[in-house]
């Protein structure tokens, strides 16, 4: 059980948007390699790269047409090896995104599969005859809007696509598919990657009887996506899927100190059950509770207390504030609360996943209609905000394209990039970046923050969430005010001093029995 992952902070890179080294307006692998020192200085211990495999980019890489090579937009296999080697030299691990549920419709497997009903790869995907009246085989819905079935004129059957029509679902009941995808994993693990983030890990297997899914009585058409109008009892989290995740993990464990994190949006008990299925430190599901629960001290505390206790000390919780699919945290909560959210994420027990630009306080950017690229936004016009606003280029400096590229980038740069960028924030002592650096630095100097137990604190004040990280010979106390008013809290016994505030204007302040937290302020104390 000797894993180094518990002390690492993972940083998600959306490669199209991180750094363009080739001058085509799209980020690439050599761009990432150029910025490894920045990431190391920040205190990052592992990178997760959103997909970089060959792809026609209908869903920007989540539609793979060759699992064994790098898309030329991002570079070559040797650029990748170079990035991997340089990251490892700096003791940074590299996780690849791994997309097993579906391929691109341009993948040679699908091209063969769709060529005739008798093709030997027909059964690699999920094909069904139309109903008698010609309509789709059942009522299953696509996450990207409309039916999950697409009629194929040539062979007169429907294929299943849980996401875009360009992303046909693989048939996991076919053993050749299983063998091939496990080979993909081994291929990259042998090349030296440190593991995977598994895309839509709950979706692999579908009901073999293709039964209609029941209507969701809680569905609100004005608020929810059409996909949410059904209860996904026949397409999500089937026992076969859980069994396959266990199998993926066994492949990971054929190699030393690797890691697998699964994208699964679910409730507490199910997250905990997943840890039990694999029962090993080299596995964790994402926990999106900061995104899904209201920004309220009591609700967040209830979740964190239960989560930490149920998982137990041998496993690593995960905490996420954003990713390439979700609104940016600053846009959601405002700057002050987002700073405190970051403090919690980086001081709670477990593995934090930082989404690129979060450390700058990057916001959602309003994308004009004519510049929208996200297939989800384009399919669900007028309803969904789309994911382009959270995928805009990383802001490195104050030059025209934010130091991301020397030509116009694939998506516009955030409007406030002139103030919100690495170069400016590095010299601003109170910036978001300075806050991230200070907290990540504390993680290096205070072992209790990476190795200590999580001890919940009963603060009496309902607006404040507090906890202690208890190490072998050191304790660190964290207090977070979730409200827009000043809140007083009594401190546990001891000579506490505040060593960090999210406002970055307090250093080594001796406290008496009580502290007053400013609106949305978070603080770190030690004895
Ligand atoms: C989840 C990914 O995070 C998202 O970006 C993608 O569109 C879908 N999976 C389909 O692969």
Boltz pocket constraint, residues with backbone or C-beta under 6 A from the ligand:
constraints:
  - pocket:
      binder: B
      contacts: [[A, 59], [A, 62], [A, 63], [A, 99], [A, 163], [A, 199], [A, 200], [A, 263], [A, 324], [A, 325]]
      max_distance: 6.0
